[in-house]
Amino acid sequence: MDKTFDQQHPPDLHQMEITEDQCRDCNAPMKIAIGLMGGSFYGPERFTDQEIQFAKSKGVCLENKFSKTVDKTYLANICPKCGSFIGAFFVHDYLYCGKIYDIA
């Protein structure tokens, strides 16, 4: 029998997805981290210290960047070569494209 969405994504299930892709500006390899909890997703701007450390341990580069779109600085996935970043609005483009890890 197939599991329902709620069974697959219980509210207390805490995960992180790490997607390997190429920078849209310089084509260098980069990793993108997305938080997953209870069927919802979020980008690094909402990561806890534990999530930041976990992402970095998997080779994700995170840095505070200024977004002209929202006129504020927030933590984002960045390219390790050129520093270009994946803004909060575009994180969903990488959802369910990578490896999913359980976070204790």
Secondary structure, DSSP 8 states (H G I E B T S, - for coil): ----HHHHS-TT-EEEEEEEEE-TTT--EEEEEEEEETTEEE-GGG--HHHHHHHHHTT--EEEEEETTTTEEEEEEE-TTT--EE-GGGGGGGTTSSEEEE--
